[in-house]
Amino acid sequence: MVFEAGPVTFIRTILIIVVVYYSLKMIVKYLFPIILKRFINKQQEKFNQQQYSSNDSSSNEFKKDQVSPKKEKLGDYVDYEEVD
């Protein structure tokens, strides 16, 4: 099928571009927020599962550390003067 350059073909091309533009605009306006909301909810669920699993294992370790704090000697304090 061969089209000749003319006013009818030009108008058809402009009409197709306008229809595609508004179709994409409607899809982005209504479909994109739904997809984004589902993605965010899935990420929040993953984050919460990681928090619960890490809290279970680290809460016991944290309580043990609080009950018997270790005092370690880190070193001697050295007083110094700045040299210009």
C-alpha positions in Angstrom: 0.0 0.0 0.0 1.6 3.3 -1.1 0.4 6.6 0.1 1.0 9.8 -1.7 2.0 13.0 0.1 -1.1 15.1 0.3 -3.5 16.9 2.6 -5.5 13.8 3.4 -2.5 11.8 4.4 -1.1 14.6 6.5 -4.5 15.0 8.3 -4.6 11.2 8.9 -1.0 11.3 10.3 -1.9 14.2 12.7 -5.1 12.4 13.7 -3.2 9.2 14.5 -0.6 11.1 16.5 -3.3 12.9 18.5 -5.2 9.6 19.2 -2.0 7.8 20.4 -1.0 10.8 22.5 -4.4 11.0 24.3 -4.5 7.2 24.7 -1.1 7.2 26.4 -2.2 10.1 28.5 -5.3 8.2 29.7 -3.3 5.1 30.4 -0.7 6.9 32.4 -3.4 8.8 34.3 -5.5 5.8 35.4 -3.3 2.7 35.0 0.1 3.9 36.2 -1.1 4.9 39.7 -2.6 1.5 40.2 0.6 -0.3 39.2 2.7 2.1 41.3 0.5 1.5 44.4 0.8 -2.3 44.0 4.6 -2.0 43.7 4.9 0.2 46.8 2.7 -2.2 48.8 4.9 -5.2 47.8 8.0 -3.3 48.8 6.5 -2.3 52.1 5.6 -6.0 52.8 9.1 -7.1 52.0 10.5 -4.4 54.3 8.2 -5.4 57.1 9.1 -9.0 56.8 12.8 -8.2 56.9 12.2 -6.0 60.0 10.3 -8.7 61.8 12.8 -11.4 61.0 15.8 -9.3 62.0 14.0 -8.1 65.2 13.4 -11.7 66.3 17.1 -12.7 66.0 18.7 -9.4 67.1 16.3 -8.8 70.0 17.8 -11.7 72.0 21.3 -10.5 71.3 20.4 -7.0 72.2 18.9 -8.1 75.6 22.0 -10.1 76.4 24.2 -7.1 75.7 22.2 -4.9 78.0 22.2 -7.4 80.9 26.0 -7.9 80.9 27.7 -4.8 79.5 31.4 -5.3 78.8 33.8 -2.7 80.0 36.8 -2.7 77.8 39.8 -0.5 78.2 40.2 1.3 75.0 43.5 3.0 75.7 45.1 5.9 77.6 44.0 9.5 77.1 46.8 11.5 75.5 46.8 15.3 75.9 48.3 17.2 72.9 49.1 20.7 71.8 48.7 22.0 68.3 51.9 23.0 66.6 51.8 26.0 64.2 
